[in-house]
Amino acid sequence: MQATDYSTIQSLVSAQDVRGNSVNVTFLCPETGIEVTSSGPLRRLDSFQSQAARTVKKNLWAGLRKTASRAVADTLGKGTAGKIARELTSTGMRQAEKNSAFSQEEIQSGVVAAFESVQASFHWDAPRGAWIGVVRSEGA
């Protein structure tokens, strides 16, 4: 059995969506058309690269929130409408920040975990060096 790492399954990933502490993934075999959905947990990695990516993203989002809040205040003023708009902007941006809080390395690890939970729907084709969707017969 082939060891699973992101590089061996990357071509099967047709969609992925980070939601909180998990990643929802749709795997699609281009050869057989087999499509399988799964989700994998997202866990913080202690690598320097992952920590650095989180720090950069956190600082970027903080700057964007501040800039957006100032733009809304300049446009709508500091009254009730401006306050509501600033709160909505901040809330929306905090949600987007949560969805981007994981590094690419951490997301790829979650995608691998998602694949491992549906791996029975695929088989390793050694000559091609690729995972291929398993076509199941109607009676199976």
N, C-alpha and C positions, 0 to 999 in steps of 0.2 A: 504494500500500500504506500502511495506517495505521501510524504510529509506535506502538510498544508501550510503554505505561507501566502502572503498577499500576492506576490508576483505570479503564483500559479493559478489564482482565481480571479485576478483583476479583469480579465477579458469577459468573465461571466457577469460582472456587476453592471446591470442595466439601470439601476436607480438605487440611491441611498438617501436616507433622511435621518438626521440626528434629532432625537427627541429626548430631552432631559439627559438621563444617564444611559441611554441605549441608542443603537443605530438600527433602523429598519432598512432591510436590503432586499432588492429583487434581483435574483440571479436568472440569467437567460442564456441558454446554450444556443449559440448562433447556428450550429449545425443541425440540431434536432428540434429546436423551437421549444424545448422544455423550459418552463418558467416556474420558479419556486421562490416564495417569499419567506423571510425569516428575520429575526432580530438578534442582536448580540449586545452584551453589556459593554459599557464604556468605563474603563478604569484608568485612573491616573498612573502614568509611568514616571519613574524617577530619573529618567535619562535627562542629561543636560539640555538636549535639543527640545524635549517636550516642555521642560520648565521654562526655557527661554521663550518658546513660542507662546505659552500661556501669559507670560509677563508682557510681551509685546502686544498681544491682543487686548489684554486688560487695559494697558495704557492708551492704546488706540481708541478703544470704545469710550473710555473716560473723556478723552479729548473730543470725540465726536458728540457725545451727550452734551458737553459744555457748550460747544459751538452751536448745536441745534437749539438748545435752550435759549441762548442769546439771540439767535435769529428769530425765534418765535416771540421773544419779549420785544425785540425791535419792531416786529411786524404788528403784533396784537396789543402791545403795551403790557402794563403790569396789573391790569384790572382782572376781573373774574374770568373773562374769556381767555385772556393771555395765560392766566394761572392754570386753567383747565387744559389748554392746548399744550403748555409746557409739561404738565403731569402726564398727559397722553403720550407725548413724544418720548419722555423719559422712560415710561413703562414699556413702550414698544421697543425702544433701543436696548433696555435691560434684557428683554426676552430674546432679542437677536444676539446679544452678547452671550447669554446662556447657551444658545444653540451653537455658538462658535467657540465655546470655552475649551474644547478638546483639541489637541494637536492632531495633525494629519497622521502621525505615527499611532496615536491612541485610537483614532477612528479606524485605521486599517486593522488594528488588533481586534476591534469590535466586529468588523466585517468578517475576519477569519473565524471568530467565534460563531457568528451567524451561519457561515457556510458549514462549519463542523456539525451544527445541529441538523442540517439537511443534506449532509454529504451522501447519504444512502440514495439520493435521487440522481447521483452522478457516479461515473466510474472513471478511473485514471487510464488514459490511453497512452501507454509508454512510448510507442513509436512516434506519436505526434507531440508528446510532452504536454498534454492538455487534459482537462476534465471535460467529459462529454455527458450530456444529459441522458439518463436511462429512460428508454421508451418502454412503458409498461403495457402489457396486453390487457384487454378489457376484463378478462376473467381472473387476473392476478391480484 
